[in-house]
Amino acid sequence: MAVTGPDFIALQVRDLDQAATFYEDVVGLTRAPFSPPHAVVFDTQPTFAVREPAPGVDLDAGPAGLGVALWLHDPDATALHATVAAAGAVIVQEPFDGPFGTTFVFQDPDGYLVTVHDRATRG
């Protein structure tokens, strides 16, 4: 057997309903048909979810996601930037042209930094 790469990515959040609503209504993800009681799963590849913190996890102990880079692909990153900014999310880096196309970075309601780019990395 060989590892094929990331299959399921989840962010542990302080307020599950707030985080799920943000990723659904602002970012534009669609909820999957099933989610466990402690999480909201989105219909993405790989699977992405927001979930309540695992036992023993203190989200206030330090910066959320320190050292983790979460990138989302959107073929219209410019439009998503406008939507996220209008929703009041902190824009950490304004759109710029880079190796992955138009790219920007925002902070979600829990403080996670999310990079969005418009050039697909897979065919």
Residue pairs with C-beta under 8 A, 6 or more apart in sequence:
5 46
6 46
7 46
7 47
8 46
8 47
8 48
8 49
9 46
9 47
9 48
9 49
9 70
10 39
10 48
10 49
10 50
10 51
11 19
11 49
11 50
11 51
11 65
11 70
11 108
11 110
11 112
12 50
12 51
12 52
12 53
12 54
12 57
12 59
13 19
13 50
13 51
13 52
13 53
13 59
13 109
13 110
14 53
14 59
14 110
15 109
15 110
16 38
16 39
16 40
16 50
16 51
16 52
18 109
19 40
19 50
19 108
19 109
19 110
20 31
20 40
20 50
22 87
22 89
22 108
22 109
23 29
23 40
23 42
23 48
23 50
23 108
24 30
24 31
24 42
25 87
26 83
26 84
26 87
26 89
27 72
27 80
27 83
27 84
28 74
28 80
28 83
29 42
29 43
29 44
29 48
30 42
30 43
31 40
31 41
31 42
31 43
32 41
32 42
32 43
32 47
33 43
34 41
35 41
35 49
38 51
38 52
39 49
39 50
39 51
39 52
40 49
40 50
40 51
41 47
41 48
41 49
42 48
42 49
53 59
59 110
63 111
64 110
64 111
64 112
65 111
65 112
65 113
68 112
69 113
69 115
70 112
70 113
70 114
70 115
71 100
71 114
71 115
71 116
71 117
72 114
72 115
72 116
72 117
73 116
73 117
73 118
73 120
73 121
74 80
74 116
74 117
74 118
75 118
75 120
76 118
77 95
77 101
77 102
77 103
77 104
77 116
77 117
77 118
78 95
78 102
78 118
80 116
81 91
81 94
81 95
81 104
81 106
81 116
84 91
84 106
84 116
85 91
85 106
89 106
89 107
89 108
89 109
90 106
90 107
91 104
91 105
91 106
92 105
92 106
92 107
92 113
93 103
93 104
93 105
94 104
95 102
95 103
95 104
96 102
96 103
96 104
97 103
98 117
99 119
100 117
100 118
100 119
100 121
101 117
101 118
101 119
102 117
102 118
102 119
103 115
103 116
103 117
103 118
104 115
104 116
105 113
105 114
105 115
105 116
106 113
106 114
106 116
107 113
107 114
108 114
